[in-house]
Amino acid sequence: MKLATIQMETLTCPSCMQKIEGALKALDGVDKDTVNVSFNSSKAKLDFDETKVTIDEIEAAIRKLGYEVIKTRVK
């Protein structure tokens, strides 16, 4: 498992946070219990299994909702 921290464009409302959180939890390979999207910091943190889902696929799920990914760190 790897930990991803994804900085996004400024989230404008709590429903934005919920949409992103739902999309990330729906991805196979993402540990649903670790998904945390912060409205205040516009960051998403999650653990994922890189053998099932790539960071590019995770970022694409966010972009598909219309939000810009600014920076991603993976540990």
CNS distance restraints for C-alpha pairs under 8 A (distance, minus, plus):
assign (resid   1 and name CA) (resid  47 and name CA) 6.09 0.50 0.50
assign (resid   1 and name CA) (resid  48 and name CA) 5.34 0.50 0.50
assign (resid   1 and name CA) (resid  49 and name CA) 4.73 0.50 0.50
assign (resid   1 and name CA) (resid  50 and name CA) 6.83 0.50 0.50
assign (resid   2 and name CA) (resid  47 and name CA) 5.39 0.50 0.50
assign (resid   2 and name CA) (resid  48 and name CA) 5.44 0.50 0.50
assign (resid   2 and name CA) (resid  49 and name CA) 6.43 0.50 0.50
assign (resid   2 and name CA) (resid  50 and name CA) 7.05 0.50 0.50
assign (resid   2 and name CA) (resid  74 and name CA) 6.61 0.50 0.50
assign (resid   2 and name CA) (resid  75 and name CA) 5.65 0.50 0.50
assign (resid   3 and name CA) (resid  45 and name CA) 7.13 0.50 0.50
assign (resid   3 and name CA) (resid  46 and name CA) 5.73 0.50 0.50
assign (resid   3 and name CA) (resid  47 and name CA) 4.45 0.50 0.50
assign (resid   3 and name CA) (resid  48 and name CA) 6.54 0.50 0.50
assign (resid   3 and name CA) (resid  74 and name CA) 5.60 0.50 0.50
assign (resid   3 and name CA) (resid  75 and name CA) 5.23 0.50 0.50
assign (resid   4 and name CA) (resid  44 and name CA) 7.82 0.50 0.50
assign (resid   4 and name CA) (resid  45 and name CA) 5.60 0.50 0.50
assign (resid   4 and name CA) (resid  46 and name CA) 5.48 0.50 0.50
assign (resid   4 and name CA) (resid  47 and name CA) 6.25 0.50 0.50
assign (resid   4 and name CA) (resid  48 and name CA) 7.58 0.50 0.50
assign (resid   4 and name CA) (resid  55 and name CA) 7.93 0.50 0.50
assign (resid   4 and name CA) (resid  72 and name CA) 6.88 0.50 0.50
assign (resid   4 and name CA) (resid  73 and name CA) 5.63 0.50 0.50
assign (resid   4 and name CA) (resid  74 and name CA) 4.47 0.50 0.50
assign (resid   4 and name CA) (resid  75 and name CA) 6.56 0.50 0.50
assign (resid   5 and name CA) (resid  43 and name CA) 6.75 0.50 0.50
assign (resid   5 and name CA) (resid  44 and name CA) 5.72 0.50 0.50
assign (resid   5 and name CA) (resid  45 and name CA) 4.58 0.50 0.50
assign (resid   5 and name CA) (resid  46 and name CA) 6.88 0.50 0.50
assign (resid   5 and name CA) (resid  72 and name CA) 5.70 0.50 0.50
assign (resid   5 and name CA) (resid  73 and name CA) 5.18 0.50 0.50
assign (resid   5 and name CA) (resid  74 and name CA) 6.49 0.50 0.50
assign (resid   6 and name CA) (resid  43 and name CA) 5.43 0.50 0.50
assign (resid   6 and name CA) (resid  44 and name CA) 5.07 0.50 0.50
assign (resid   6 and name CA) (resid  45 and name CA) 6.42 0.50 0.50
assign (resid   6 and name CA) (resid  69 and name CA) 6.99 0.50 0.50
assign (resid   6 and name CA) (resid  70 and name CA) 7.59 0.50 0.50
assign (resid   6 and name CA) (resid  71 and name CA) 5.93 0.50 0.50
assign (resid   6 and name CA) (resid  72 and name CA) 4.41 0.50 0.50
assign (resid   6 and name CA) (resid  73 and name CA) 6.47 0.50 0.50
assign (resid   7 and name CA) (resid  42 and name CA) 6.15 0.50 0.50
assign (resid   7 and name CA) (resid  43 and name CA) 4.60 0.50 0.50
assign (resid   7 and name CA) (resid  44 and name CA) 6.69 0.50 0.50
assign (resid   7 and name CA) (resid  69 and name CA) 6.14 0.50 0.50
assign (resid   7 and name CA) (resid  70 and name CA) 5.47 0.50 0.50
assign (resid   7 and name CA) (resid  71 and name CA) 5.08 0.50 0.50
assign (resid   7 and name CA) (resid  72 and name CA) 6.15 0.50 0.50
assign (resid   8 and name CA) (resid  42 and name CA) 5.51 0.50 0.50
assign (resid   8 and name CA) (resid  43 and name CA) 5.95 0.50 0.50
assign (resid   8 and name CA) (resid  44 and name CA) 7.84 0.50 0.50
assign (resid   8 and name CA) (resid  67 and name CA) 6.99 0.50 0.50
assign (resid   8 and name CA) (resid  68 and name CA) 5.66 0.50 0.50
assign (resid   8 and name CA) (resid  69 and name CA) 4.45 0.50 0.50
assign (resid   8 and name CA) (resid  70 and name CA) 5.16 0.50 0.50
assign (resid   8 and name CA) (resid  71 and name CA) 7.06 0.50 0.50
assign (resid   9 and name CA) (resid  42 and name CA) 6.61 0.50 0.50
assign (resid   9 and name CA) (resid  67 and name CA) 6.58 0.50 0.50
assign (resid   9 and name CA) (resid  68 and name CA) 5.40 0.50 0.50
assign (resid   9 and name CA) (resid  69 and name CA) 6.42 0.50 0.50
assign (resid   9 and name CA) (resid  70 and name CA) 6.45 0.50 0.50
assign (resid  10 and name CA) (resid  41 and name CA) 7.77 0.50 0.50
assign (resid  10 and name CA) (resid  42 and name CA) 5.53 0.50 0.50
assign (resid  11 and name CA) (resid  16 and name CA) 6.27 0.50 0.50
assign (resid  11 and name CA) (resid  17 and name CA) 7.02 0.50 0.50
assign (resid  11 and name CA) (resid  39 and name CA) 6.10 0.50 0.50
assign (resid  11 and name CA) (resid  40 and name CA) 7.83 0.50 0.50
assign (resid  11 and name CA) (resid  42 and name CA) 5.66 0.50 0.50
assign (resid  12 and name CA) (resid  16 and name CA) 6.92 0.50 0.50
assign (resid  12 and name CA) (resid  39 and name CA) 7.99 0.50 0.50
assign (resid  13 and name CA) (resid  17 and name CA) 7.08 0.50 0.50
assign (resid  13 and name CA) (resid  39 and name CA) 7.31 0.50 0.50
assign (resid  14 and name CA) (resid  18 and name CA) 6.45 0.50 0.50
assign (resid  14 and name CA) (resid  39 and name CA) 6.26 0.50 0.50
assign (resid  15 and name CA) (resid  19 and name CA) 6.14 0.50 0.50
assign (resid  16 and name CA) (resid  20 and name CA) 6.34 0.50 0.50
assign (resid  17 and name CA) (resid  21 and name CA) 6.09 0.50 0.50
assign (resid  17 and name CA) (resid  37 and name CA) 5.95 0.50 0.50
assign (resid  17 and name CA) (resid  38 and name CA) 6.89 0.50 0.50
assign (resid  17 and name CA) (resid  39 and name CA) 5.83 0.50 0.50
assign (resid  18 and name CA) (resid  22 and name CA) 6.05 0.50 0.50
assign (resid  18 and name CA) (resid  37 and name CA) 7.80 0.50 0.50
assign (resid  19 and name CA) (resid  23 and name CA) 6.25 0.50 0.50
assign (resid  19 and name CA) (resid  65 and name CA) 7.83 0.50 0.50
assign (resid  20 and name CA) (resid  24 and name CA) 6.19 0.50 0.50
assign (resid  20 and name CA) (resid  37 and name CA) 7.37 0.50 0.50
assign (resid  20 and name CA) (resid  62 and name CA) 6.21 0.50 0.50
assign (resid  20 and name CA) (resid  65 and name CA) 7.43 0.50 0.50
assign (resid  21 and name CA) (resid  25 and name CA) 6.17 0.50 0.50
assign (resid  21 and name CA) (resid  35 and name CA) 6.66 0.50 0.50
assign (resid  21 and name CA) (resid  36 and name CA) 6.91 0.50 0.50
assign (resid  21 and name CA) (resid  37 and name CA) 6.01 0.50 0.50
assign (resid  21 and name CA) (resid  44 and name CA) 7.98 0.50 0.50
assign (resid  22 and name CA) (resid  26 and name CA) 6.23 0.50 0.50
assign (resid  23 and name CA) (resid  27 and name CA) 6.85 0.50 0.50
assign (resid  23 and name CA) (resid  61 and name CA) 6.49 0.50 0.50
assign (resid  23 and name CA) (resid  62 and name CA) 7.37 0.50 0.50
assign (resid  24 and name CA) (resid  30 and name CA) 7.02 0.50 0.50
assign (resid  24 and name CA) (resid  32 and name CA) 7.83 0.50 0.50
assign (resid  24 and name CA) (resid  35 and name CA) 7.21 0.50 0.50
assign (resid  24 and name CA) (resid  58 and name CA) 6.86 0.50 0.50
assign (resid  24 and name CA) (resid  61 and name CA) 6.99 0.50 0.50
assign (resid  24 and name CA) (resid  62 and name CA) 7.73 0.50 0.50
assign (resid  25 and name CA) (resid  30 and name CA) 6.34 0.50 0.50
assign (resid  25 and name CA) (resid  31 and name CA) 7.33 0.50 0.50
assign (resid  25 and name CA) (resid  32 and name CA) 4.94 0.50 0.50
assign (resid  25 and name CA) (resid  35 and name CA) 6.74 0.50 0.50
assign (resid  26 and name CA) (resid  30 and name CA) 7.82 0.50 0.50
assign (resid  26 and name CA) (resid  32 and name CA) 7.94 0.50 0.50
assign (resid  27 and name CA) (resid  53 and name CA) 7.57 0.50 0.50
assign (resid  27 and name CA) (resid  58 and name CA) 7.67 0.50 0.50
assign (resid  28 and name CA) (resid  52 and name CA) 6.59 0.50 0.50
assign (resid  28 and name CA) (resid  53 and name CA) 6.66 0.50 0.50
assign (resid  29 and name CA) (resid  48 and name CA) 5.55 0.50 0.50
assign (resid  29 and name CA) (resid  49 and name CA) 5.04 0.50 0.50
assign (resid  29 and name CA) (resid  50 and name CA) 7.29 0.50 0.50
assign (resid  29 and name CA) (resid  51 and name CA) 7.69 0.50 0.50
assign (resid  29 and name CA) (resid  52 and name CA) 4.87 0.50 0.50
assign (resid  29 and name CA) (resid  53 and name CA) 5.35 0.50 0.50
assign (resid  30 and name CA) (resid  35 and name CA) 7.92 0.50 0.50
assign (resid  30 and name CA) (resid  46 and name CA) 7.19 0.50 0.50
assign (resid  30 and name CA) (resid  47 and name CA) 6.13 0.50 0.50
assign (resid  30 and name CA) (resid  48 and name CA) 4.30 0.50 0.50
assign (resid  30 and name CA) (resid  49 and name CA) 6.39 0.50 0.50
assign (resid  30 and name CA) (resid  53 and name CA) 7.33 0.50 0.50
assign (resid  31 and name CA) (resid  35 and name CA) 6.92 0.50 0.50
assign (resid  31 and name CA) (resid  46 and name CA) 6.95 0.50 0.50
assign (resid  31 and name CA) (resid  47 and name CA) 5.50 0.50 0.50
assign (resid  31 and name CA) (resid  48 and name CA) 5.66 0.50 0.50
assign (resid  31 and name CA) (resid  49 and name CA) 7.79 0.50 0.50
assign (resid  32 and name CA) (resid  46 and name CA) 7.93 0.50 0.50
assign (resid  34 and name CA) (resid  45 and name CA) 7.35 0.50 0.50
assign (resid  34 and name CA) (resid  46 and name CA) 5.10 0.50 0.50
assign (resid  34 and name CA) (resid  47 and name CA) 5.97 0.50 0.50
assign (resid  35 and name CA) (resid  44 and name CA) 7.17 0.50 0.50
assign (resid  35 and name CA) (resid  45 and name CA) 5.85 0.50 0.50
assign (resid  35 and name CA) (resid  46 and name CA) 4.48 0.50 0.50
assign (resid  35 and name CA) (resid  47 and name CA) 7.18 0.50 0.50
assign (resid  36 and name CA) (resid  44 and name CA) 5.63 0.50 0.50
assign (resid  36 and name CA) (resid  45 and name CA) 5.25 0.50 0.50
assign (resid  36 and name CA) (resid  46 and name CA) 6.40 0.50 0.50
assign (resid  37 and name CA) (resid  42 and name CA) 7.13 0.50 0.50
assign (resid  37 and name CA) (resid  43 and name CA) 5.75 0.50 0.50
assign (resid  37 and name CA) (resid  44 and name CA) 4.22 0.50 0.50
assign (resid  37 and name CA) (resid  45 and name CA) 6.41 0.50 0.50
assign (resid  38 and name CA) (resid  42 and name CA) 5.45 0.50 0.50
assign (resid  38 and name CA) (resid  43 and name CA) 5.38 0.50 0.50
assign (resid  38 and name CA) (resid  44 and name CA) 6.30 0.50 0.50
assign (resid  39 and name CA) (resid  43 and name CA) 7.38 0.50 0.50
assign (resid  48 and name CA) (resid  53 and name CA) 7.16 0.50 0.50
assign (resid  49 and name CA) (resid  53 and name CA) 6.30 0.50 0.50
assign (resid  50 and name CA) (resid  54 and name CA) 5.48 0.50 0.50
assign (resid  50 and name CA) (resid  55 and name CA) 7.67 0.50 0.50
assign (resid  53 and name CA) (resid  57 and name CA) 6.43 0.50 0.50
assign (resid  53 and name CA) (resid  58 and name CA) 7.30 0.50 0.50
assign (resid  54 and name CA) (resid  58 and name CA) 6.45 0.50 0.50
assign (resid  55 and name CA) (resid  59 and name CA) 6.12 0.50 0.50
assign (resid  56 and name CA) (resid  60 and name CA) 6.01 0.50 0.50
assign (resid  57 and name CA) (resid  61 and name CA) 6.27 0.50 0.50
assign (resid  58 and name CA) (resid  62 and name CA) 6.75 0.50 0.50
assign (resid  59 and name CA) (resid  63 and name CA) 6.26 0.50 0.50
assign (resid  59 and name CA) (resid  69 and name CA) 6.72 0.50 0.50
assign (resid  60 and name CA) (resid  64 and name CA) 5.91 0.50 0.50
assign (resid  61 and name CA) (resid  65 and name CA) 6.77 0.50 0.50
assign (resid  62 and name CA) (resid  66 and name CA) 6.97 0.50 0.50
assign (resid  62 and name CA) (resid  67 and name CA) 5.90 0.50 0.50
assign (resid  62 and name CA) (resid  68 and name CA) 7.39 0.50 0.50
assign (resid  62 and name CA) (resid  69 and name CA) 7.34 0.50 0.50
assign (resid  63 and name CA) (resid  67 and name CA) 4.96 0.50 0.50
assign (resid  63 and name CA) (resid  68 and name CA) 5.80 0.50 0.50
assign (resid  63 and name CA) (resid  69 and name CA) 6.97 0.50 0.50
